[in-house]
């Protein structure tokens, strides 16, 4: 499937940096490895808003996941590994964004955290949606927590490129990439 010509990863990262600095958020990147992130650390919890891998300065594909795990061993993270394989296949860099920005290893904690959606979570998602093609929803069934997936879907009709999925679960929520055998995105008719 052909995707729209969008800005190079370097141009998009410059826009991300401007947004992060303008909101007094932490912006970090490892130019040698091509990884970068935008995050915020509070008294009781941390929020990661965006995480990316620049692959040969290809434009970004966006992957909307549930929440950041804080797993810094990217080579051992099967979620990222699946998404990176897709990105290489379609010659895209990859930009991860999350329905919930709170960093936690256990998704059950999202139900007890007072504010799992960070102050800049929606802005980060809107930024990601504006610079990525394709953008793939891949958050799994828990995305319906607190009606969050529907809130994000409501923001998407104005996109130039449709929101896509790798597969839909029986619940109607997009399947998580580690639960999908074929990572060929298809338009999501929500």
C-alpha positions in Angstrom: 0.0 0.0 0.0 1.5 3.4 -1.0 1.7 6.0 1.7 1.7 9.7 1.4 4.9 11.6 1.1 5.4 13.3 4.5 8.4 15.1 6.1 11.6 13.3 6.7 12.2 11.9 10.1 14.8 14.6 10.8 12.2 17.3 10.0 9.6 15.7 12.1 12.0 15.2 15.0 12.7 19.0 14.8 8.9 19.6 15.1 8.7 17.2 18.0 11.7 19.0 19.8 10.0 22.4 19.3 6.8 21.1 20.8 8.6 19.4 23.7 10.7 22.5 24.5 7.7 24.8 24.2 5.9 22.7 26.8 9.0 22.4 29.1 9.1 18.6 28.6 12.2 16.4 28.6 13.5 15.8 25.0 16.2 13.2 24.6 17.7 11.4 21.6 20.6 9.2 20.8 21.6 10.3 17.3 24.0 7.4 16.8 21.3 4.8 17.5 18.4 6.9 16.1 16.3 6.6 19.2 14.6 9.5 20.9 11.8 10.2 23.4 9.7 13.0 25.0 8.8 12.5 28.7 7.8 14.2 31.9 8.6 13.1 35.4 6.3 14.0 38.3 6.3 13.4 42.0 4.4 10.1 41.8 4.6 8.9 38.2 6.4 9.4 34.9 4.8 10.0 31.5 6.4 9.2 28.2 4.6 10.9 25.4 6.5 9.9 22.3 9.2 7.4 21.4 10.8 7.0 18.0 13.4 5.2 15.9 14.8 7.1 12.9 15.5 4.6 10.2 17.5 6.1 7.3 15.6 9.3 7.6 12.5 7.7 6.2 9.2 9.5 7.1 7.4 8.3 10.2 4.8 5.5 10.5 2.9 6.1 13.7 2.0 3.2 16.0 -0.6 3.9 18.8 0.0 1.6 21.7 -1.6 1.3 25.1 1.0 2.7 27.5 4.8 2.9 27.8 6.4 0.1 29.7 9.7 1.9 30.4 11.5 -1.1 29.0 14.8 0.3 27.9 15.9 -3.0 26.4 14.4 -2.3 23.1 16.1 -5.3 21.5 14.2 -7.5 23.9 10.8 -5.8 23.6 8.6 -8.0 21.4 6.1 -5.1 20.8 8.7 -2.8 19.5 10.4 -5.6 17.6 7.2 -6.4 15.7 6.6 -2.8 14.9 10.2 -2.2 13.8 10.0 -5.2 11.4 6.9 -3.6 9.9 8.6 -0.2 9.6 11.6 -1.7 7.8 9.4 -3.5 5.5 7.5 -0.3 4.4 10.6 1.9 4.5 9.4 4.1 7.3 10.9 5.3 10.6 8.6 4.6 13.5 6.9 7.0 16.1 5.2 5.3 19.0 2.5 7.2 20.9 0.2 5.9 23.6 -3.4 6.2 24.7 -2.1 6.3 28.3 1.2 8.0 28.9 1.9 6.7 32.4 5.0 4.5 32.4 4.1 1.1 34.0 5.1 -2.5 33.4 1.7 -3.8 34.5 -1.4 -2.6 32.6 -3.6 -3.4 35.6 -2.0 -0.4 37.3 -3.7 1.9 34.8 -7.0 1.2 36.6 -5.7 2.4 39.9 -3.5 5.3 38.9 -5.4 8.6 39.4 -4.4 10.2 36.1 -3.0 7.6 33.6 -3.4 10.2 30.8 -0.7 12.8 31.2 -1.1 16.6 30.8 0.3 16.6 27.3 -0.9 13.1 26.2 -3.6 14.4 23.8 -1.3 17.0 22.3 1.4 14.4 21.7 -1.1 12.2 19.9 -2.3 15.0 17.8 1.3 15.9 16.8 2.0 12.2 16.0 -1.2 11.9 13.9 -0.2 15.1 12.0 3.2 13.8 10.9 2.8 10.1 10.4 1.5 8.0 7.4 0.4 5.4 8.0 -0.8 5.6 11.6 -1.8 2.3 13.1 -3.8 1.7 16.2 -2.5 -1.3 18.1 -3.4 -0.9 21.7 -5.4 -4.1 22.5 -8.6 -4.5 24.4 -7.5 -2.5 27.4 -7.7 0.6 25.2 -11.4 0.8 26.0 -10.5 1.7 29.7 -12.3 4.9 30.7 -13.5 5.2 27.1 -10.0 6.3 26.1 -9.9 4.6 22.6 -13.2 6.3 21.7 -11.9 9.7 22.8 -9.0 9.3 20.4 -11.1 7.9 17.5 -13.2 11.1 17.8 -10.1 13.1 17.0 -9.3 11.2 13.9 -11.9 11.9 11.2 -10.0 15.0 10.0 -6.9 13.1 9.2 -5.6 13.1 5.7 -4.6 9.4 6.0 -7.0 7.0 7.6 -6.3 5.4 11.0 -5.4 1.8 10.4 -5.1 -1.5 12.3 -3.2 -4.7 11.8 -6.2 -6.7 13.0 -9.4 -6.1 15.1 -10.1 -8.1 18.3 -13.6 -9.5 18.9 -14.2 -6.5 21.2 -13.7 -4.2 18.2 -10.5 -2.8 19.6 -7.3 -3.0 17.5 -5.1 -6.0 18.2 -1.8 -5.7 19.8 1.0 -6.4 17.3 2.4 -9.4 19.3 -1.0 -11.1 18.9 -1.1 -10.7 15.1 0.7 -12.9 12.6 0.4 -10.7 9.6 1.4 -7.1 10.0 -0.3 -5.7 6.9 -2.3 -2.7 8.0 -5.9 -2.2 6.8 -8.2 0.8 7.2 -10.1 0.9 10.5 -13.8 1.6 10.0 -14.8 2.7 13.5 
